[in-house]
């Protein structure tokens, strides 16, 4: 099983950006923890981070032709306004799990809405790095349960 983990805009600055909301773990720390968890779960992962919405959409499109079983995505601020990203994710026929380090519902009102939610199986937020780990576990479980299409 192969899980694609997508990290969106500004997430390359984890560990340096607003530790009150995002903690002190860097993106490299998060990737290391997820890679360790993937070994424990017996799955492979690929991480992709970009600050370019076009590059993110192109990466999602590539997943259509790859052996990807599920996607975990933290789209950062794109979560709240990128209909293009939502449309790209909607093309996929595999489970997509949305994650956020901070509790977006306890923050500014614009963060309470996710335009990605309609194309995601579910969303996990507010648990710091654990949000990613729970998201990976959920994606693996959902992918294992998904029936192959004929």
C-alpha positions in Angstrom: 0.0 0.0 0.0 1.3 3.5 -0.9 0.1 6.7 0.7 0.8 10.1 -0.7 1.2 12.8 1.9 0.8 16.4 0.7 2.0 19.4 2.6 0.8 22.8 1.4 1.6 26.4 1.4 3.9 27.7 4.2 4.2 24.3 5.8 7.9 24.2 5.0 8.1 26.7 7.9 6.8 24.4 10.6 8.9 24.7 13.7 9.6 28.4 12.9 6.1 29.6 12.2 3.8 30.5 15.1 4.7 27.7 17.6 1.5 28.6 19.6 -0.6 27.1 16.8 1.8 24.7 15.1 4.2 23.6 17.8 8.0 23.3 17.4 8.3 20.3 15.1 9.8 21.0 11.7 8.4 19.5 8.5 11.5 17.2 8.5 10.5 16.1 12.1 7.0 15.4 10.9 8.2 13.5 7.9 10.5 11.4 10.0 7.7 10.5 12.4 5.3 9.6 9.6 8.0 7.5 7.9 8.5 5.6 11.1 4.8 5.1 11.5 4.6 3.9 7.9 7.2 1.2 8.7 5.1 0.1 11.7 2.0 0.0 9.5 3.7 -1.8 6.7 3.0 0.8 4.1 5.1 3.1 1.9 4.7 6.9 1.9 5.7 9.7 -0.4 5.8 13.3 0.9 5.4 16.4 -1.3 5.5 20.0 -0.1 5.1 23.1 -2.3 4.2 26.7 -1.9 2.8 26.7 -5.5 -0.8 25.8 -5.9 -0.2 24.8 -9.6 2.6 22.4 -8.5 0.2 20.9 -5.9 -2.5 20.3 -8.4 -0.1 18.8 -10.9 1.1 16.4 -8.2 -2.4 15.4 -7.5 -3.1 14.8 -11.2 0.0 12.6 -11.4 -1.5 10.4 -8.6 -4.2 9.3 -11.1 -1.6 7.3 -13.0 0.4 6.0 -10.0 -0.2 3.2 -7.5 -1.4 5.5 -4.8 -4.0 4.0 -2.4 -4.9 7.1 -0.4 -3.9 10.7 0.2 -3.3 12.6 3.4 -3.3 16.4 2.9 -2.6 19.4 4.9 -3.3 22.2 2.4 -2.5 25.0 4.8 -4.4 28.2 3.8 -5.5 26.7 0.5 -8.0 24.7 2.6 -10.1 27.7 3.0 -10.3 29.0 -0.6 -8.8 26.8 -3.2 -11.7 25.4 -5.3 -9.1 24.4 -7.9 -7.4 22.1 -5.3 -10.8 20.7 -4.2 -11.6 19.9 -7.8 -8.3 18.2 -8.4 -8.7 16.0 -5.3 -12.3 15.2 -6.4 -10.9 13.6 -9.5 -9.2 10.9 -7.4 -11.2 7.7 -6.7 -9.2 7.0 -3.5 -9.7 8.1 0.1 -8.5 11.6 0.9 -8.0 12.6 4.6 -7.6 16.2 5.5 -5.3 17.1 8.5 -4.4 20.3 10.3 -1.9 20.7 13.2 -3.9 23.5 14.8 -7.6 23.4 15.8 -8.9 25.5 12.9 -12.3 25.8 14.6 -10.8 27.7 17.5 -9.0 30.2 15.3 -10.0 33.1 13.0 -13.5 32.7 11.5 -12.2 32.3 7.9 -10.4 29.1 9.0 -13.6 27.5 10.2 -14.6 26.6 6.6 -12.8 24.0 4.4 -13.6 24.0 0.7 -11.8 20.6 0.6 -14.1 19.0 3.1 -16.6 18.0 0.4 -14.0 15.8 -1.3 -12.4 14.4 1.8 -13.5 11.4 3.8 -12.8 13.3 7.0 -10.8 15.9 8.7 -8.5 15.7 11.8 -7.4 18.9 13.4 -6.0 20.3 16.6 -3.6 17.5 17.7 -0.3 18.9 16.4 1.9 16.2 14.8 -0.6 13.6 16.1 -3.1 15.0 13.5 -0.8 13.7 10.8 -0.3 10.4 12.5 -4.0 9.8 13.0 -4.6 10.9 9.4 -2.1 8.3 8.1 -3.7 5.6 10.2 -7.1 6.6 8.9 -5.9 6.7 5.3 -4.4 3.2 5.6 -7.6 1.8 7.1 -9.8 3.4 4.5 -7.6 2.2 1.6 -7.6 -1.3 3.0 -11.4 -1.3 3.2 -11.9 0.2 -0.2 -13.2 -2.3 -2.7 -11.4 -2.4 -6.0 -13.4 -0.9 -8.9 -14.1 -3.2 -11.9 
